[in-house]
Amino acid sequence: MKIGILGSGEVGKALAIGFASSGHQVKIGSRDFENSKLKIWANELEDLILVDSFEKTATFGDIIVLAIKWDGVENAIHLANPENLSHKTVIDVTNPLNFSNGMPPSLYIGHTNSGGEIIQRLLPKSCIVKTLNIVNNHTMINPTYNEGIPSMFLCGNSENAKKQVTQILKDFGWKDITDLGDITECRIIEPITCLWIKYGMKHNTWTHAIRFLKH
Ligand SMILES: NC(=O)c1ccc[n+]([C@@H]2O[C@H](COP(=O)([O-])OP(=O)(O)OC[C@H]3O[C@@H](n4cnc5c(N)ncnc54)[C@H](OP(=O)(O)O)[C@@H]3O)[C@@H](O)[C@H]2O)c1
């Protein structure tokens, strides 16, 4: 498949490498796509990953990944042009984190709204699936920890899009994958990130993840 990744931060790059390693064609988008650091990074990967504007990346992808800082999400969607994303699965890994009061961040929204729902409203013709937002970018692909493979969640309104994303998660190595329901379930998935950050600060670790144990 052709994967268009909007966002060239740590998450965008980690997922670009993950998708390319699984045999997909990958384009990564940035406002500053002529940026030499990004070009050097892509060149070092033997041009396995193309670099382009948000708009061309959105046009390229059959599946889109939204890996944008929350404050820039609306602008990135505007630059990508919602029409270029229509009728496509959009994997949303963003978290609506507010760092204005320092660490730990709080959520801009919650309880009766969520980042995923806002994105779905900005992209009414797209199928948003929220997932992977609760782990560090280093462990989004091949999530093998000393104590096993953590739990992963997803939610979204389109059953087909969720099936597609579940398969992608399995290809990446996830096993305990739970579809929580429609996009409003982002209201419970996004706050998990705050718990993850708080735990990291308390224990000075950033390689942890959440796993539900059963007996
Ligand atoms: N870091 C992690 O391990 C992790 C894990 C789970 C979830 N997340 C979430 O994933 C998202 C991406 O995180 P990240 O750490 O990779 O990087 P980030 O610094 O949060 O975001 C980087 C991307 O956001 C874009 N961006 C920033 N402001 C923008 C604006 N005003 N308009 C358009 N685009 C803008 C940048 O575009 P340009 O390339 O054009 O500068 C860049 O591509 C965030 O929502 C984060 O909360 C992160």
The ligand as an SDF file (V2000), in Angstrom:
LIG
                    3D

 48 52  0  0  0  0  0  0  0  0999 V2000
    6.7980   11.3010   20.6700 N   0  0  0  0  0  0  0  0  0  0  0  0
    6.1660   10.1880   20.9690 C   0  0  0  0  0  0  0  0  0  0  0  0
    6.8070    9.1860   21.3200 O   0  0  0  0  0  0  0  0  0  0  0  0
    4.6640   10.1190   20.8750 C   0  0  0  0  0  0  0  0  0  0  0  0
    4.0240    8.9400   21.2340 C   0  0  0  0  0  0  0  0  0  0  0  0
    2.6310    8.8460   21.0680 C   0  0  0  0  0  0  0  0  0  0  0  0
    1.9250    9.9140   20.5300 C   0  0  0  0  0  0  0  0  0  0  0  0
    2.5830   11.0600   20.1870 N   0  0  0  0  0  0  0  0  0  0  0  0
    1.8120   12.1490   19.5670 C   0  0  0  0  0  0  0  0  0  0  0  0
    2.1270   12.1070   18.1700 O   0  0  0  0  0  0  0  0  0  0  0  0
    2.1490   13.4460   17.6240 C   0  0  0  0  0  0  0  0  0  0  0  0
    3.5210   13.7070   16.9800 C   0  0  0  0  0  0  0  0  0  0  0  0
    4.4930   13.6870   17.9760 O   0  0  0  0  0  0  0  0  0  0  0  0
    6.0800   13.8410   17.6670 P   0  0  0  0  0  0  0  0  0  0  0  0
    6.7460   13.6120   18.9590 O   0  0  0  0  0  0  0  0  0  0  0  0
    6.4410   13.0230   16.4880 O   0  0  0  0  0  0  0  0  0  0  0  0
    6.3240   15.3110   17.1940 O   0  0  0  0  0  0  0  0  0  0  0  0
    5.6930   16.7420   17.4770 P   0  0  0  0  0  0  0  0  0  0  0  0
    6.8090   17.6590   17.7300 O   0  0  0  0  0  0  0  0  0  0  0  0
    4.6320   16.6460   18.5250 O   0  0  0  0  0  0  0  0  0  0  0  0
    5.0380   17.0450   16.0430 O   0  0  0  0  0  0  0  0  0  0  0  0
    5.8460   17.1450   14.9080 C   0  0  0  0  0  0  0  0  0  0  0  0
    5.0640   17.4600   13.6770 C   0  0  0  0  0  0  0  0  0  0  0  0
    4.0090   18.4210   13.9180 O   0  0  0  0  0  0  0  0  0  0  0  0
    4.0130   19.3500   12.8450 C   0  0  0  0  0  0  0  0  0  0  0  0
    3.5270   20.6700   13.2620 N   0  0  0  0  0  0  0  0  0  0  0  0
    3.8420   21.3620   14.3870 C   0  0  0  0  0  0  0  0  0  0  0  0
    3.2150   22.5740   14.3890 N   0  0  0  0  0  0  0  0  0  0  0  0
    2.5210   22.6360   13.2200 C   0  0  0  0  0  0  0  0  0  0  0  0
    1.6890   23.6370   12.6330 C   0  0  0  0  0  0  0  0  0  0  0  0
    1.4390   24.7970   13.2390 N   0  0  0  0  0  0  0  0  0  0  0  0
    1.1310   23.3750   11.4340 N   0  0  0  0  0  0  0  0  0  0  0  0
    1.3670   22.2050   10.8030 C   0  0  0  0  0  0  0  0  0  0  0  0
    2.1500   21.2150   11.3070 N   0  0  0  0  0  0  0  0  0  0  0  0
    2.7210   21.4320   12.5020 C   0  0  0  0  0  0  0  0  0  0  0  0
    5.4690   19.4620   12.4230 C   0  0  0  0  0  0  0  0  0  0  0  0
    5.4630   19.8430   11.0730 O   0  0  0  0  0  0  0  0  0  0  0  0
    6.7610   20.3050   10.2680 P   0  0  0  0  0  0  0  0  0  0  0  0
    7.4370   19.0200    9.8520 O   0  0  0  0  0  0  0  0  0  0  0  0
    6.1980   21.0590    9.1360 O   0  0  0  0  0  0  0  0  0  0  0  0
    7.5920   21.1160   11.2350 O   0  0  0  0  0  0  0  0  0  0  0  0
    6.0030   18.0550   12.6330 C   0  0  0  0  0  0  0  0  0  0  0  0
    5.9130   17.3140   11.4460 O   0  0  0  0  0  0  0  0  0  0  0  0
    1.8200   14.3750   18.7750 C   0  0  0  0  0  0  0  0  0  0  0  0
    0.4400   14.6880   18.7610 O   0  0  0  0  0  0  0  0  0  0  0  0
    2.1810   13.5480   20.0220 C   0  0  0  0  0  0  0  0  0  0  0  0
    1.4080   13.9260   21.1630 O   0  0  0  0  0  0  0  0  0  0  0  0
    3.9250   11.1890   20.3630 C   0  0  0  0  0  0  0  0  0  0  0  0
  1  2  1  0
  2  3  2  0
  2  4  1  0
  4  5  1  0
  4 48  2  0
  5  6  2  0
  6  7  1  0
  7  8  2  0
  8  9  1  0
  8 48  1  0
  9 10  1  0
  9 46  1  0
 10 11  1  0
 11 12  1  0
 11 44  1  0
 12 13  1  0
 13 14  1  0
 14 15  2  0
 14 16  1  0
 14 17  1  0
 17 18  1  0
 18 19  2  0
 18 20  1  0
 18 21  1  0
 21 22  1  0
 22 23  1  0
 23 24  1  0
 23 42  1  0
 24 25  1  0
 25 26  1  0
 25 36  1  0
 26 27  1  0
 26 35  1  0
 27 28  2  0
 28 29  1  0
 29 30  1  0
 29 35  2  0
 30 31  1  0
 30 32  2  0
 32 33  1  0
 33 34  2  0
 34 35  1  0
 36 37  1  0
 36 42  1  0
 37 38  1  0
 38 39  2  0
 38 40  1  0
 38 41  1  0
 42 43  1  0
 44 45  1  0
 44 46  1  0
 46 47  1  0
M  CHG  2   8   1  16  -1
M  END
$$$$
